Amino acid sequence: MPFSAQARAASDFLTGRNPIDTPSNINLAAERFVVPLGTADLALNTVGAVGILPAGAIPCFVEIDATDMDANATPLLAFSLGVIDDAETAISTAAAAGGAAWLTGRQEGRAAGVSGLLTTLPMRQVAPAAVERKLGVQITAAAATPAAGTLGVTVYFRMA
C-alpha cells in the first residue's frame, strides 16, 4: 500500500516544485526531505517515497528525524529506508540501489527525535545512475497507536 496522496502532494521535491541541489564537483551535499504522514500511512507494509537521490549521486550518510507517531505507552513503529522500486511497492534489492534496504528496524517516530548520522554497507554500494531515484520507507512494524506526524530524512551525497 503506498503512502496517502496527501503525504505525496505535500512534498515539494516529489511533485517537482522544488529541484534537488546538485554540486558540480565531488564535494559533499545534503538535502532534507520532510513528509507529513497520516495514521493510515503508518500501517504494516506501507511503502512511500520520502525524497530523491539525484542522477549521478552516491549517498554517504543519512539522518532521520521524526515527530512522535506512535502514541502508545509501548510503541511498536519501525521502518526500513532505501531506494524504492519504480512502482513504489517495495525497497529495491537491485545491486545498483545497494542490494538491500539501506537501514532496517529504524524506530524514529516511536518518540520525537533525531537519529544522528547513519551509514551502512548497502548505502555505500549504491552505484551512480543516469536518472533520479526515489528514496522511500517501508513500515515494517505498524504503530501500536498511530498518530499523524512528520518524517524527515536528510541525505548527504556526493556526485560520482
N, C-alpha and C positions, 0 to 999 in steps of 0.2 A: 504494500500500500504506500503510495507516495505522500509526501508532505501535503498539507492543505494548500489550496490556491491562494489563500491569504498569506501563508508563510512565504510562498514563492514570489508573489506580487510585491511583497514588502522589501525585497532585496534589489537595490538599485543596480548591483553588479549582475545579478542573474537575469534581469529584464533588459539590460543593455543601456540603462540610463546613466550609469557611471562606468567609465572604462577602467581597466586594470592598469596601474602604472607598471611599466617595464623598463628596467635600466638598459642602456645601450652598451654596457660593459659587464664585467664579471662581478661587480660589487653586489653585496647582499641587499635585497629589497624586502619590504614587508607590506602586506595588505591585510587589513582587518575586515572580516565579513560578519555581519550580525543578522540573524534570522529570528523573527518572533515565532514562537511555537505555541499552538493551541493545545488543549488537552488531548484531542484526537491524534495529534502528531506524536504523542508520547506512548502510543500503543506498540506492543511487541511486533518486531519486524518491519516497522515503518521505515522507509528509506527516503531521504530527501537531500537535495543539493543545498549546500551552505555557502559555497564560494567557487572560485575559478582559479585553476593553475594556468597561467598564461602560456601561450605557444612558445616553445623553446626553453621553458623554465625547468629548473631542477629544485625540488624542495629541500630545505636544510633543517628547519625546525618548525614546530607548530606550538602555539599557545592557545589554550582553551579557557574561556570564561563563560559563566552562566549564572542566571538567577536561580532561586530555589524552585525547581519544577516538580518536586515530589514532596508534598506536604505531610506525608505520613511520618509518624514517630520512628518507624523503622523503614526508611526509604529503600527502594529496590532499583531505581532507574540506572541503566547502564547502556553504553553505546559503543560502536566501532566507528572509526573515521578513516577515510581513504578516498581514492579516485572512484567514482561510481560509473557504472556502465551507461551507455547512451540512453537506454530505456528508463534509467533511474529506478531500477528494481533491486540492485544489489551492489555491494562493494566489489570492484573489479579485482580479479585474480590474474589478470594478464601480466606477463613479465614486464612489459613496458610501463605498467602502472605500479610496479613494485612487487608483484606476485602475491600480494595479500593485503589485508587491511593494514594501514599504517599504524593504527593504535586500536587496541581492543580493551573491553572491560572498563572504559572510562566512566567515572562516576561524577564528573562535574554536573551539576544540576540536582544532585541529591540535597545539596545545600548551596547557597550562593558562594561563588569563589572563583579563583584563577588557578590554573594548573602550574604555571611556570613553563620554561622552555622544554619541549619534548622532542626526541628524535628516536627513530628505530631503524633497523636494517631494511625493512621494506621501503621506508621513505627514502633511504639512501640509494636504493636500487632503481628508483624511477628514472626512466630514460626520457630525454627531451623529445617532444613531439612537435609536429608542424602545425598542430591545431590546439586550441584551448581545450582543457579537460575540466569537468566539473568535480569538485570535491564534495563529499557528502558524508552523512552519518546514517547508520542503521541502528535502530533501537534494538538492543539485544536482551534487555530486561525491562519490561514495562514499568512505568511509575506506579507505585502502590496507591498513591492518591495524587493523580495528575493535577498540576497547577500550571496555567499558562505562564510563559516566561520567555526569556531570550537566551539564545546560544550564540556566543561569539567565538570565531576561530580566526586567529592571526597566523598567516602563513609567511614564513621567512624563506625566500628563494633567491636563486641566482640564475642568470642566463647561461646556457651551455656555450 
